[in-house]
Each structure stands twice: as C-alpha cells, then as structure tokens.
Amino acid sequence: MTRRLVATYVVLAAIVLAVLEVPLAIVQRSSQHHDLQQRVERDAVALAALVEDDLQGERPGSVGRVRDTVAAYGRSTGVRVVVVNARGLLEADSSVARPLGRDFSTRPEVSAALAGRVATGQRRSDTLGADLLYVAVPVASGGRVFGAVRATVPTSRVDAQARRYRLALGAIAAGVLAATALVGWWLARWVGSPLLDLRGSARRVAAGDLGERADASEGPPEVRELAAAFNDMVARLQRTVGTQEQFVADASHQLRSPLTALRLRIENLQYDLPEDARNEADGALAEVDRLARLVNGLLALARADRRARRAAARDVAAITAERTAVWRPVAEEQGVALDADVTPGLRALASDDALEQIIDNLVANALEASRPGTRVTIRAAGGPGDAVTLTVADEGRGMSDEARAHAFDRFWTDRRDRGGSGLGLAIVKRMVEADGGTVRLDAGPGGGIVALVRLPAAP
C-alpha cells in the first residue's frame, strides 16, 4: 500500500513537471533561435551599410576594405559572412581564403537578397554536417541593389544552450521527484500503516480471534475513527457470540440430566409394558440416545468455540497410540481392524486435549462408516512446509463430492440412518483451525474416506 501511494504521488508530480517543463524547454529553445536570428540579421544589415560604398566602387581600395571588414567581423563573432556583388559573384568571405568570383546567385537566399528582399531561415549543410541559420540582406541605395551580404552561423551553440537548459530542468525535476518520494513515503506511512494494522486486525477477527483490537491512536483522524468503530463492532460481536455460545453450553449442560432421567424412566417402564409395546419403548430409547448424542455434541462444540488457544508441542506418536488402544476394543466389536502407523518422535503444535478429540471424532466417524471385515488406518508423518500430516482412512462406502463439501457444516450428516449428530466434523474443523491447521476429506483410493489434518510442526 505504501509503495502504491508513493508511486501515485511521484506519477502525479511527474505529470505536473512534464506539463510545466516541456513547454518551457520548447519556448526557451525557440526564443534562443529567435534571438540569434535577430542578432545575426542586425549585424548583417550593419555590414551591408558598411560595405555599400565599397561595392559601388566609389573609393579606392574598396575591395580590400570589404574583405578586411568581413574578416574582422568573422573573427570576433564566429559568424561566416559572404559578400557578393550585384551579379552574385563572391567579393569577400570571412571563413577561409576562397577564390573570388564564385557564383552565389543560385543560392535561394542570395537570389532573394539580390532581388531586394531579406531572406532568413535554417538549412542543413552537408559540407559542414550541421544545421545553419542564415540571413541574407541586400546592399542597396536609392532603389538600386549593388550586392548582398549573407551571414550564416551553426545552430549548435544555441542547441548546446538549449541542452544545458533542459539538463537543468531535468535536474530540478529529479530533485522535485526525490523530494516528492520522500514526503510521499512519510505521508503514506502515516496514512497507510494504521490501515495495514487495521487490515491485519480484521483478518484475525475473521479467523475467529474476537479478542483482537485495532490501534485507534495512530494515523489521521478519519483512520482513528474507523479503527474505533471497528473495535466497537468487534466488541459487540464478541458479546453477541459469547452470549450465544454461553446459551448453547448452558442449555446443553442442563439438558443432559433430564435426558438421563428420561432414559431411566423409559427403561423402568419397559418391565410393566406388554410384549407388543416394548418395541415402541425401544424406539423411544433410541431417540433419547440420539438426542443425548446431539446434546453432547453441542456441548463439545460450544467448548471448542470458547477454547482459548494455548498451542504447545504435543507428542503425536504417544497420543495416537493411546487413542488407538482406547478405540481398538470398539473396532473389534464391530469386526473392524484398527491400525496405526506413526513416525516416532513426531511433534505438533496443538491446544490442550485438541489432538485427542480430533482423533476420537475422526475414528468414531470412520468406524461408523465401516463394514465388518474392513480396516481403519491412522497415519501420521512429517508433511511439506513444516507441517504434521495426520490421516484417518476407512474402507466404507465413501461420500460424493457434494457430500464432502458439506461434511464440515454443523448439523449436516450423510449417515442419518446411523444416528449421527452432524457435529463431529464441525468440532474437528473448529479445533484444527484454532491451532493454525487445515482439514479436508478426500476419496480413498479403494473406496471410503481419507480425513487429512495438517497441523504446524513443533520445533
């Protein structure tokens, strides 16, 4: 977020600088060329006035004076000056000693000057390999043209000045952009850091940590107000969820005793019932047992929701061996083999009793789905990315993709005929995610279901 804000500030500053400096550089270069042209034109007019009498041949030694004047001007200014007579033949050249009499009348600017017009412009000199600015003015008196003066100067000097000016503008722009980046970084940190903290708090609340609170003391007033409103919302949500969880826990706890008493009463009544009515009593006892399992599941789920996460290193091999020993007699009664294959020394981060309850619920579900003569296997090994992978696989009838997608929903079950409460896998999911792990159901390779749990590995 900070980088995006800084980039936004720098881009906006760059756009403003480009809007200001690009036209300024263009205008400056145009102004330099215009000033150079006016200066050269002014000098050419002055030279034309100086050599006018000499071109008329009214004074002795006039040709020599023209050459001296032109040469002196060329040495002092670096401008090349060519003087031609009325026929366009060269009379003087300030650049080098060139043979006199060369015909310049074919040059467009000289031709225009001999016609009595001032010619200005720019052209490319293939001989010099440079762009030239030229001015050609007529040497005239009394309406008669006696010749022309052409002054040419390379635009490289003006272009060099324009480049230096652009470099200066570029240096200023770089300084402004650097200052903008620094100030923008500070502003972005001032505005963005509290927002990033608020985002982190929101994610932790979404993960189930309702005790999380955002820092409402940093950042601009709007961000502080947002953080305070967020904290108030989370506090209200925590109270609401706490009230619901407490109600579920209290109701579940209070229902256990009446259900136990109801079961005892039905069992006592069975002895006084006629033979044909005992089947109804057996059905009532089955419903009471189912209701008792549902109440116990609700109580376990409420305890899982209210569990304070105190993850610590747990010996996966020892816990798995203990729970396998507990469940093996139950599996044998059903004619199901229960095996465990655990890597020795494997340790995972889990809360108190969480790993035991996870294994109990997964094994109970696997046994419920298994047929006599099949096998349930518990495996645990080090998984990828510093994770411990625990799997419980059965060889039952399996579940469809849609059923596996809903298996962790509360009160949902795919085995209602077996009297399931639909809370076992919901409890597993809640405990696993509370300890920073993940859980899913996969289809077994030979049928059945593979419940896969990943927990963080303990150091």
N, C-alpha and C positions, 0 to 999 in steps of 0.2 A: 504493500500500500504506500509506504514512504517513497519507494522508487517511482511509483506511478505519479504521485503528486509532484515530486521534484521534476520528473520528466515533463509533466504538464506545464509547470512554471517555466522551465527552460525553453520549451517549444513556443509558448506564448511570447516570452521575451525575444526569442529569435525572430518570430514573425514581426513583432513591433520594430526591432532593429532593422530587419530587411526592408520594411516599408519606409523607414526613415533614411537609412544609409544608402540604399541602392539608388534612389532618385538623386540624393545628394552627390554621390560619386559621378553619376551621369552628368548632372548640371555642372559640377566642377570641371570635368574634362571638357565639356562643351564651352564653358567660359574661358578656359585656358586657350583653347584653339581660337576662339573669337578674339581674345586679347592679342594673341600672337599675330593673327591676320591683320588686325587694325594697326599694330605697331609696324609690321613689315610694309603695309600699304602706305602708312605715313612716311616712312623712310624712303620708299620708292618715289613718292611724289616729291619729297625734298631733293632726292638725287636728280630727278627729272628737271627740276628747276635749276640745279647747279650746272648740269651739262647742256642746258638748252642753247646757250650762246656758242658753246664749243661745237655742238653738232651743226649749227648754222654756218660754222667756219668763219665767223666774223673776227676771231682773234688768232694771232699767230700761235702755233704750238698747241692748237686746241685738242688734237687727238691725244697728245701726250698728257695733257691735263685731265682729260676724261679717264684715261687709264689710271692715272695716279689717284684720282678721286675714288674711283671704283675699288681699286686695290686697298686703299686706306680704310674704306668702309667695310670691306670684306674681312680685313684683318681684325678690326675692332669688334665686329659683331658675329662673325662666323656665318654670315648670310652670303650666299653666292649671288652676285649681281652681273647681269649681262646687259650691255647697251648695244643697240643696233641702230642703223641709220634708217632713212625713210624707205629704203628698198629691202630692209630686213637683213642686211649684211652686218656681221659682227664688227663692232668698233672697239669694244673693251669687255674683258671677262675677269672677274675678281678671283676666280678659283685657281686656275693654273695658266701658264703661258700657252695659250692656244693660238693657232694660226688665225689671223684676222681674215675677214671676208667670208666666213662661213655663213650660209644662208639659213636664217631662223624664221623666214617668213611663212614656212609651212607649219610652224607650231601654232596651234589654235589660239593660245593666249597672246602670242606675239602678233598674230594676224589681227586679233580683236583690238589690241593696243594701237597698231598702225592704222586701224580704222577709226581711231579716236575714242575708244571705249576702254574702261578699266576692267580688267579680267582678273578674277580671283577664284581659287578653288584648291583641290587636292588631287594628286595623281600618284601612281606608282612608278618609281624609276627602276627599270630593270637593270640599268647600268650600275646604280648605287645599291640596288637591293633594299630600298627604303621608300617610305611614303613621304612625299614632298608637299609642302604648302607653297603655292606660287601666287605672286601678284605682278601683273603687267600693266604699266601705265604709259600713256602716250607722252611724248615730248613734243609739245605744240605751242605755237604762239600765233596770235592773230588769225586763228582758224585754220592754220596750216600745221600739219604733222611733220616733224623733222626726224622722228625716230621713236624709239620706245625703250623703256627700262623694265627689265624683268628681274624680280628678286625671288629666289627660292630658298627654303630652309627646311631641313628634315623635321618631321613632327616627333622624332624620337625624344627630343628634350622635353617637349610637352607631355608625351606619353610617359616618360620616366617620372615626371612630377605627378601625373595622374596615378601612376602605380604606387608612388610613395604615399600619396593621399589615401588611396584605397587600403594600403597596408596599415596606415594609421587608423583608418576607420575599422579595419579588421581587428587591430589590437584593442581598440576601445570596445568593440563588440565582444571580444573574448573576455575582457575584464568584466564587462557587464554580465555576461552569461555565467562567469565563475561566481560573481557576487550573488547573482540570482539563484544559482545552485546552492550556495551556502545558506543564504537566507531562506530559500525554499525548503532545504533539508531541515532547518531548525523549525520552521512553521509546520512542516509535515510531521516531524516528530512530536511537536506539541499537540497537533490535532490527531495524528494517526495512532500514536502509542496508546492513549486511552481507548480508542476504538478497537485496536487489536486486543487489548486486555479484555474489553467487553465481549468481543467475539469468542475469546477463549473461555470466558465465564459462561457464555451462552452454550457453548459446546459441552462443557462439563455438566451444566444443568440438563441438557438434552440427553446426556449419557446416564442421568439418574442421580447426580450429586446435587440434591436440593439444598444442601448447606452452603453452596458456593455463593459468594457475593462479589460484585464488581467494585472497583475502587472509584468512588464518587468524588474524590478530592483533586483529581488531575484533569488537565485539559481546559478547553474553552467552556463557557457557561452552558451552552447547548449540550455538549457531551456530558458534562457533570449532571445536568438534569436528566439526560437519557439513562445514565448509569443509576441514578437514584430511583427512577421509575422502574428500571429493570430489577433492582434489588427489592422494591416494594412488591412487584409482581411475583418474584420468586418466593418471597416470604409468604404471600397469600397462598400461592400454590403449595408450598410446604405445609402450611397449616391445613389446607383442604385435604391434601393427600394423607397427611398424618391422621386427620380425623377419620378418613375412610379406612385406612389401614387399622387404626385402633378399633373401629367398629367391627371390621371383619374378624380381627383377632379376638375381641371380647365375645362376639356372637358365636364364633366357632368354639371357643373355650366353654362358654355357657351351655352350648348345645350338646356337648359330649356327655354330661351327666344325665340329662333327660333321655338321651338315646340309649345309654347303658341300662337305665331303669326300664325303658320301654322294652328292650330286648328280654330282660329278666321276666317281666310280666307276661310277655307272649310265650316264653318258654314254660312258665308255670301253668299257663292256661292250656298248653298242649295236652297235659295229662288228663284234663277234665273234658276235652273235646272228643266227640265221636270220631271214629276212624275216617269217615269221608270228609271231615272238616279239617283234619290235620294238614292236608296239602295246602289249604289256604293259609294256615299258620306258618308253614314252611316258607310260602311265598312272602308273607309279611316279614318274617325274619330276614329273608334275602334283601328285601327293600330297606330294612333297618340297617343291615350291614353295608349296603351301598351308600346310604345316607351317612353312615358313620365314616366311611372312607372319604366321602366328599367333604365332610366337616374337618377331618384330619388333614386333608389336602389343603383346604382353605387356611387352616391354622399354620401349616408349614409354609405356605406361600406368603402369608402375612408376616411371618417371622423372617423369611428370606428378603422381603421388601424392606423390612425395618432393620436388617442386619447392618451394623457398622463395619465397613470393610477394614479388616486387620490382616492383610495378607502376610504370610510368613512362609518360610521354607517347610515343605511337607515331604515326608518320605513316601513316595508313590508306591514303591515296591512293598513296603510294610503295610500300608493302608489297603492296597489291593489284595494282598494275601489274607489280611484279617477279614475283609468283607467277602472274599471268596469262600473262606471257611464258614462264615455265617450262612451264606446262601446255598452252599452245596447240598445240605440235607433237604432243603426245599426243592431244589432242582431234581434230586434223586427221587423224591416222592412223585414228581411229575414224569419221571422217566427221561429226564434231560441231563446230558453231561455238561458240567460247568468246568471250564479250564481257564487258567491264567498264564500269560506269557509276558513277563515284565522285565525290562532291563534293570539289573541290580544297580543300586546307588542312584537311581533317578530321583530328582527332587524338583518339585514345582512350587510356585507361589500360589497359595490359596488361603482363604479365611478359615477360622475355626470350624471344624466339622463339615466344611463345604465339600471336600473331596469324598468323604464318606457318604454324604447324602446324594451326591451326583452319581456315584457308583451304585448305590442302593436303588435309586429311581430307574437308572438305565437297565440294571439287571432285572428288576421287577417287570419292566415293560418287555424285555427280551423273553423272560420265562413265560409271561402271559401270552406271547405270540408264538411260542414254540410248541411243536407237537412231540409226543413221546418218540424217543429214538433219535432225536436231533441233538445238536450241540450248541452251546452258548460259549463264546470265547472272549475273554478280556485281555487286551494287549495294551502295553504302554512302552513308549520308546521316545528318544530324543528326536524332535521334529525340526523342520527347517526354520531358520530365523530365530534361534534361541527359544524354541517352544517345546513343551512336552505334549506329545500326542497320546491320548487315551481313547481306545476304541472298544465298543461292546457290540459284537456281531452275533446275530441269531440266524437260524435257518428256517424261519417261519414263512408265512405266505407273502410277506413283503407288503409294500404300500405303493400306491400310484404316485406319480409326480405331484399331482394336485394335493394328495393327502399329506405328502412330506412337506409341502409348502405351508400347510396349516397346522402341522403337528405341534408346533410350539405355542399355538394360540390357547389361551385359557378356556377351559371347559369344552375344548374340541377333542373328539376322540373318533378313531376309526374302528374301534372294537367295543362298541356299546353292548354287544351281547355278552361280553365278558365282565361287565360291571365296572369298567374303568371310570375314573372321575374326570379325566381330561386335564389334570393339574400337574401330573408328574413331570412331563417335559417342560411345562412352563416354569416349574420350580428349578429344574436343571438350567434352563436358559438364563433365568434371573441370577442364579448363583455364579454361573460361569462368567457372564458379562460383568458382574460386580467385581470379579477378580481380574478383569482385563483379558479374558479369553473369548473364544468363539466356540460354537457348537452347531452341528448340522447333521442331517440324516442322509445317508447315501444308500442306493440299492446294492445289496450284496451280490457278489459275483455268481453265486449259485442259488440265488433267491434269498429272501429275508432282508433284514435291515442292518446297516452298519452305522451306529451312532458314533460320531467323531467329535472329540472335545480337544481343543488346544488351549493350554494354559501357559503362562510365562514360566520359563525355566528359572529355578533358584540358582544364585551364584554358588 
